[in-house]
């Protein structure tokens, strides 16, 4: 489930939900909306997963 992966990412990177939303989807309410039951489209979910993957890689490389 996407929201669980995002919540784990937020804890691991000590990132506020609004910052995550802005960076991953250009929507600061994205995580809040997911917490309230929003279901993202498949392409949005793929984009968010890609963001989390690349963000982690950037942090480990730099």
Biopython code that builds the backbone (N, CA, C, O; Angstrom):
import numpy as np
from Bio.PDB.StructureBuilder import StructureBuilder

atoms = [
    (1, "UNK", "N", (0.838, -1.167, 0.000)),
    (1, "UNK", "CA", (0.000, 0.000, 0.000)),
    (1, "UNK", "C", (0.895, 1.246, 0.000)),
    (1, "UNK", "O", (1.821, 1.348, 0.804)),
    (2, "UNK", "N", (0.615, 2.181, -0.896)),
    (2, "UNK", "CA", (1.470, 3.350, -1.096)),
    (2, "UNK", "C", (1.624, 4.170, 0.177)),
    (2, "UNK", "O", (2.744, 4.554, 0.514)),
    (3, "UNK", "N", (0.556, 4.447, 0.887)),
    (3, "UNK", "CA", (0.656, 5.306, 2.061)),
    (3, "UNK", "C", (1.596, 4.711, 3.102)),
    (3, "UNK", "O", (2.303, 5.456, 3.782)),
    (4, "UNK", "N", (1.623, 3.412, 3.242)),
    (4, "UNK", "CA", (2.546, 2.780, 4.204)),
    (4, "UNK", "C", (3.990, 2.973, 3.785)),
    (4, "UNK", "O", (4.854, 3.238, 4.621)),
    (5, "UNK", "N", (4.256, 2.839, 2.484)),
    (5, "UNK", "CA", (5.624, 3.055, 1.995)),
    (5, "UNK", "C", (6.038, 4.508, 2.197)),
    (5, "UNK", "O", (7.183, 4.791, 2.550)),
    (6, "UNK", "N", (5.106, 5.420, 1.974)),
    (6, "UNK", "CA", (5.408, 6.838, 2.163)),
    (6, "UNK", "C", (5.650, 7.145, 3.633)),
    (6, "UNK", "O", (6.602, 7.850, 3.964)),
    (7, "UNK", "N", (4.811, 6.631, 4.517)),
    (7, "UNK", "CA", (4.984, 6.884, 5.957)),
    (7, "UNK", "C", (6.344, 6.378, 6.426)),
    (7, "UNK", "O", (7.009, 7.040, 7.222)),
    (8, "UNK", "N", (6.760, 5.221, 5.944)),
    (8, "UNK", "CA", (8.078, 4.686, 6.301)),
    (8, "UNK", "C", (9.179, 5.609, 5.778)),
    (8, "UNK", "O", (10.139, 5.904, 6.491)),
    (9, "UNK", "N", (9.038, 6.061, 4.538)),
    (9, "UNK", "CA", (9.999, 6.974, 3.938)),
    (9, "UNK", "C", (10.097, 8.263, 4.760)),
    (9, "UNK", "O", (11.197, 8.749, 5.024)),
    (10, "UNK", "N", (8.959, 8.810, 5.160)),
    (10, "UNK", "CA", (8.945, 10.051, 5.946)),
    (10, "UNK", "C", (9.696, 9.875, 7.259)),
    (10, "UNK", "O", (10.458, 10.753, 7.661)),
    (11, "UNK", "N", (9.486, 8.752, 7.923)),
    (11, "UNK", "CA", (10.197, 8.485, 9.186)),
    (11, "UNK", "C", (11.696, 8.327, 8.951)),
    (11, "UNK", "O", (12.510, 8.892, 9.681)),
    (12, "UNK", "N", (12.052, 7.555, 7.925)),
    (12, "UNK", "CA", (13.476, 7.295, 7.667)),
    (12, "UNK", "C", (14.244, 8.552, 7.297)),
    (12, "UNK", "O", (15.422, 8.683, 7.629)),
    (13, "UNK", "N", (13.581, 9.482, 6.608)),
    (13, "UNK", "CA", (14.260, 10.684, 6.135)),
    (13, "UNK", "C", (13.887, 11.927, 6.939)),
    (13, "UNK", "O", (14.290, 13.039, 6.600)),
    (14, "UNK", "N", (13.119, 11.730, 7.997)),
    (14, "UNK", "CA", (12.692, 12.829, 8.869)),
    (14, "UNK", "C", (12.172, 14.000, 8.030)),
    (14, "UNK", "O", (12.588, 15.145, 8.204)),
    (15, "UNK", "N", (11.265, 13.684, 7.129)),
    (15, "UNK", "CA", (10.735, 14.655, 6.181)),
    (15, "UNK", "C", (9.267, 14.949, 6.489)),
    (15, "UNK", "O", (8.486, 14.022, 6.702)),
    (16, "UNK", "N", (8.887, 16.216, 6.515)),
    (16, "UNK", "CA", (7.467, 16.549, 6.692)),
    (16, "UNK", "C", (6.638, 16.088, 5.495)),
    (16, "UNK", "O", (7.119, 16.066, 4.362)),
    (17, "UNK", "N", (5.403, 15.726, 5.761)),
    (17, "UNK", "CA", (4.515, 15.234, 4.707)),
    (17, "UNK", "C", (4.306, 16.276, 3.609)),
    (17, "UNK", "O", (4.229, 15.928, 2.431)),
    (18, "UNK", "N", (4.214, 17.545, 3.989)),
    (18, "UNK", "CA", (3.982, 18.581, 2.971)),
    (18, "UNK", "C", (5.188, 18.742, 2.050)),
    (18, "UNK", "O", (5.024, 18.961, 0.850)),
    (19, "UNK", "N", (6.380, 18.636, 2.594)),
    (19, "UNK", "CA", (7.583, 18.717, 1.749)),
    (19, "UNK", "C", (7.631, 17.540, 0.782)),
    (19, "UNK", "O", (7.950, 17.701, -0.396)),
    (20, "UNK", "N", (7.309, 16.350, 1.300)),
    (20, "UNK", "CA", (7.277, 15.171, 0.438)),
    (20, "UNK", "C", (6.309, 15.384, -0.715)),
    (20, "UNK", "O", (6.645, 15.126, -1.871)),
    (21, "UNK", "N", (5.114, 15.853, -0.403)),
    (21, "UNK", "CA", (4.109, 16.082, -1.435)),
    (21, "UNK", "C", (4.574, 17.071, -2.488)),
    (21, "UNK", "O", (4.372, 16.862, -3.685)),
    (22, "UNK", "N", (5.201, 18.157, -2.033)),
    (22, "UNK", "CA", (5.701, 19.156, -2.987)),
    (22, "UNK", "C", (6.771, 18.569, -3.893)),
    (22, "UNK", "O", (6.748, 18.781, -5.105)),
    (23, "UNK", "N", (7.706, 17.832, -3.310)),
    (23, "UNK", "CA", (8.809, 17.277, -4.102)),
    (23, "UNK", "C", (8.358, 16.147, -5.031)),
    (23, "UNK", "O", (8.793, 16.072, -6.180)),
    (24, "UNK", "N", (7.498, 15.282, -4.534)),
    (24, "UNK", "CA", (7.127, 14.083, -5.300)),
    (24, "UNK", "C", (6.015, 14.334, -6.305)),
    (24, "UNK", "O", (6.012, 13.735, -7.381)),
    (25, "UNK", "N", (5.062, 15.217, -5.971)),
    (25, "UNK", "CA", (3.883, 15.374, -6.835)),
    (25, "UNK", "C", (3.487, 16.823, -7.090)),
    (25, "UNK", "O", (2.494, 17.085, -7.770)),
    (26, "UNK", "N", (4.262, 17.774, -6.546)),
    (26, "UNK", "CA", (3.924, 19.199, -6.646)),
    (26, "UNK", "C", (2.588, 19.509, -5.973)),
    (26, "UNK", "O", (1.894, 20.453, -6.349)),
    (27, "UNK", "N", (2.241, 18.698, -4.970)),
    (27, "UNK", "CA", (0.980, 18.859, -4.237)),
    (27, "UNK", "C", (1.265, 18.681, -2.755)),
    (27, "UNK", "O", (1.392, 17.550, -2.287)),
    (28, "UNK", "N", (1.370, 19.787, -1.996)),
    (28, "UNK", "CA", (1.697, 19.652, -0.575)),
    (28, "UNK", "C", (0.648, 18.901, 0.239)),
    (28, "UNK", "O", (0.947, 18.453, 1.346)),
    (29, "UNK", "N", (-0.555, 18.752, -0.269)),
    (29, "UNK", "CA", (-1.614, 18.026, 0.446)),
    (29, "UNK", "C", (-1.681, 16.544, 0.074)),
    (29, "UNK", "O", (-2.541, 15.819, 0.574)),
    (30, "UNK", "N", (-0.795, 16.099, -0.786)),
    (30, "UNK", "CA", (-0.861, 14.734, -1.306)),
    (30, "UNK", "C", (-0.919, 13.682, -0.193)),
    (30, "UNK", "O", (-1.803, 12.826, -0.198)),
    (31, "UNK", "N", (0.014, 13.741, 0.758)),
    (31, "UNK", "CA", (0.067, 12.734, 1.815)),
    (31, "UNK", "C", (-1.162, 12.842, 2.710)),
    (31, "UNK", "O", (-1.749, 11.824, 3.078)),
    (32, "UNK", "N", (-1.553, 14.042, 3.059)),
    (32, "UNK", "CA", (-2.755, 14.224, 3.876)),
    (32, "UNK", "C", (-3.972, 13.625, 3.176)),
    (32, "UNK", "O", (-4.788, 12.948, 3.801)),
    (33, "UNK", "N", (-4.085, 13.879, 1.878)),
    (33, "UNK", "CA", (-5.210, 13.312, 1.116)),
    (33, "UNK", "C", (-5.169, 11.780, 1.119)),
    (33, "UNK", "O", (-6.209, 11.132, 1.231)),
    (34, "UNK", "N", (-3.966, 11.202, 0.995)),
    (34, "UNK", "CA", (-3.848, 9.735, 1.058)),
    (34, "UNK", "C", (-4.274, 9.226, 2.426)),
    (34, "UNK", "O", (-4.966, 8.214, 2.537)),
    (35, "UNK", "N", (-3.856, 9.933, 3.457)),
    (35, "UNK", "CA", (-4.237, 9.539, 4.822)),
    (35, "UNK", "C", (-5.751, 9.579, 5.001)),
    (35, "UNK", "O", (-6.310, 8.839, 5.811)),
    (36, "UNK", "N", (-6.404, 10.444, 4.241)),
    (36, "UNK", "CA", (-7.857, 10.582, 4.329)),
    (36, "UNK", "C", (-8.600, 9.719, 3.312)),
    (36, "UNK", "O", (-9.807, 9.876, 3.128)),
    (37, "UNK", "N", (-7.883, 8.806, 2.650)),
    (37, "UNK", "CA", (-8.549, 7.850, 1.780)),
    (37, "UNK", "C", (-8.418, 8.069, 0.285)),
    (37, "UNK", "O", (-8.978, 7.299, -0.495)),
    (38, "UNK", "N", (-7.697, 9.095, -0.136)),
    (38, "UNK", "CA", (-7.511, 9.322, -1.573)),
    (38, "UNK", "C", (-6.788, 8.137, -2.197)),
    (38, "UNK", "O", (-5.850, 7.601, -1.608)),
    (39, "UNK", "N", (-7.212, 7.730, -3.367)),
    (39, "UNK", "CA", (-6.555, 6.672, -4.112)),
    (39, "UNK", "C", (-5.857, 7.294, -5.324)),
    (39, "UNK", "O", (-6.519, 7.833, -6.211)),
    (40, "UNK", "N", (-4.526, 7.222, -5.362)),
    (40, "UNK", "CA", (-3.811, 7.829, -6.490)),
    (40, "UNK", "C", (-3.941, 6.993, -7.752)),
    (40, "UNK", "O", (-4.174, 5.785, -7.703)),
    (41, "UNK", "N", (-3.783, 7.670, -8.886)),
    (41, "UNK", "CA", (-3.762, 6.944, -10.148)),
    (41, "UNK", "C", (-2.478, 6.123, -10.238)),
    (41, "UNK", "O", (-1.498, 6.399, -9.545)),
    (42, "UNK", "N", (-2.499, 5.129, -11.089)),
    (42, "UNK", "CA", (-1.352, 4.232, -11.230)),
    (42, "UNK", "C", (-0.095, 4.985, -11.617)),
    (42, "UNK", "O", (0.971, 4.706, -11.070)),
    (43, "UNK", "N", (-0.183, 5.934, -12.548)),
    (43, "UNK", "CA", (1.012, 6.673, -12.957)),
    (43, "UNK", "C", (1.536, 7.548, -11.826)),
    (43, "UNK", "O", (2.746, 7.740, -11.709)),
    (44, "UNK", "N", (0.653, 8.078, -10.996)),
    (44, "UNK", "CA", (1.085, 8.871, -9.844)),
    (44, "UNK", "C", (1.808, 7.985, -8.845)),
    (44, "UNK", "O", (2.838, 8.375, -8.295)),
    (45, "UNK", "N", (1.275, 6.806, -8.609)),
    (45, "UNK", "CA", (1.921, 5.879, -7.687)),
    (45, "UNK", "C", (3.312, 5.499, -8.187)),
    (45, "UNK", "O", (4.256, 5.431, -7.401)),
    (46, "UNK", "N", (3.442, 5.253, -9.480)),
    (46, "UNK", "CA", (4.754, 4.931, -10.054)),
    (46, "UNK", "C", (5.725, 6.095, -9.904)),
    (46, "UNK", "O", (6.897, 5.899, -9.582)),
    (47, "UNK", "N", (5.228, 7.306, -10.138)),
    (47, "UNK", "CA", (6.078, 8.495, -10.025)),
    (47, "UNK", "C", (6.549, 8.677, -8.575)),
    (47, "UNK", "O", (7.711, 9.004, -8.336)),
    (48, "UNK", "N", (5.656, 8.467, -7.623)),
    (48, "UNK", "CA", (6.010, 8.606, -6.208)),
    (48, "UNK", "C", (7.025, 7.536, -5.802)),
    (48, "UNK", "O", (7.994, 7.840, -5.105)),
    (49, "UNK", "N", (6.816, 6.304, -6.225)),
    (49, "UNK", "CA", (7.780, 5.241, -5.932)),
    (49, "UNK", "C", (9.147, 5.578, -6.539)),
    (49, "UNK", "O", (10.177, 5.367, -5.898)),
    (50, "UNK", "N", (9.160, 6.092, -7.753)),
    (50, "UNK", "CA", (10.408, 6.490, -8.391)),
    (50, "UNK", "C", (11.092, 7.618, -7.640)),
    (50, "UNK", "O", (12.315, 7.628, -7.500)),
    (51, "UNK", "N", (10.302, 8.571, -7.156)),
    (51, "UNK", "CA", (10.867, 9.666, -6.371)),
    (51, "UNK", "C", (11.534, 9.123, -5.112)),
    (51, "UNK", "O", (12.664, 9.499, -4.799)),
    (52, "UNK", "N", (10.846, 8.241, -4.388)),
    (52, "UNK", "CA", (11.411, 7.708, -3.151)),
    (52, "UNK", "C", (12.689, 6.921, -3.424)),
    (52, "UNK", "O", (13.659, 7.019, -2.673)),
    (53, "UNK", "N", (12.685, 6.157, -4.484)),
    (53, "UNK", "CA", (13.867, 5.376, -4.849)),
    (53, "UNK", "C", (15.039, 6.294, -5.199)),
    (53, "UNK", "O", (16.146, 6.097, -4.696)),
    (54, "UNK", "N", (14.815, 7.274, -6.038)),
    (54, "UNK", "CA", (15.886, 8.165, -6.467)),
    (54, "UNK", "C", (16.359, 9.066, -5.326)),
    (54, "UNK", "O", (17.549, 9.371, -5.245)),
    (55, "UNK", "N", (15.461, 9.494, -4.449)),
    (55, "UNK", "CA", (15.831, 10.326, -3.309)),
    (55, "UNK", "C", (16.775, 9.548, -2.393)),
    (55, "UNK", "O", (17.784, 10.084, -1.935)),
    (56, "UNK", "N", (16.450, 8.310, -2.135)),
    (56, "UNK", "CA", (17.317, 7.476, -1.313)),
    (56, "UNK", "C", (18.680, 7.259, -1.940)),
    (56, "UNK", "O", (19.696, 7.272, -1.245)),
    (57, "UNK", "N", (18.709, 7.061, -3.229)),
    (57, "UNK", "CA", (19.980, 6.868, -3.937)),
    (57, "UNK", "C", (20.819, 8.131, -3.902)),
    (57, "UNK", "O", (22.033, 8.066, -3.707)),
    (58, "UNK", "N", (20.173, 9.303, -4.094)),
    (58, "UNK", "CA", (20.894, 10.573, -4.042)),
    (58, "UNK", "C", (21.502, 10.803, -2.659)),
    (58, "UNK", "O", (22.644, 11.249, -2.547)),
    (59, "UNK", "N", (20.745, 10.500, -1.613)),
    (59, "UNK", "CA", (21.208, 10.722, -0.239)),
    (59, "UNK", "C", (22.407, 9.839, 0.074)),
    (59, "UNK", "O", (23.328, 10.263, 0.771)),
    (60, "UNK", "N", (22.399, 8.600, -0.444)),
    (60, "UNK", "CA", (23.504, 7.686, -0.162)),
    (60, "UNK", "C", (24.731, 8.008, -1.014)),
    (60, "UNK", "O", (25.859, 7.752, -0.593)),
    (61, "UNK", "N", (24.523, 8.565, -2.202)),
    (61, "UNK", "CA", (25.632, 8.891, -3.095)),
    (61, "UNK", "C", (26.338, 10.181, -2.662)),
    (61, "UNK", "O", (27.545, 10.328, -2.852)),
    (62, "UNK", "N", (25.577, 11.112, -2.079)),
    (62, "UNK", "CA", (26.136, 12.435, -1.765)),
    (62, "UNK", "C", (26.622, 12.510, -0.386)),
    (62, "UNK", "O", (27.121, 13.553, 0.037)),
]
sb = StructureBuilder()
sb.init_structure("model")
sb.init_model(0)
sb.init_chain("A")
sb.init_seg("    ")
for serial, (resi, resn, name, xyz) in enumerate(atoms, 1):
    if name == "N":
        sb.init_residue(resn, " ", resi, " ")
    sb.init_atom(name, np.array(xyz, "f"), 0.0, 1.0, " ", f" {name:<3s}", serial, name[0])
structure = sb.get_structure()
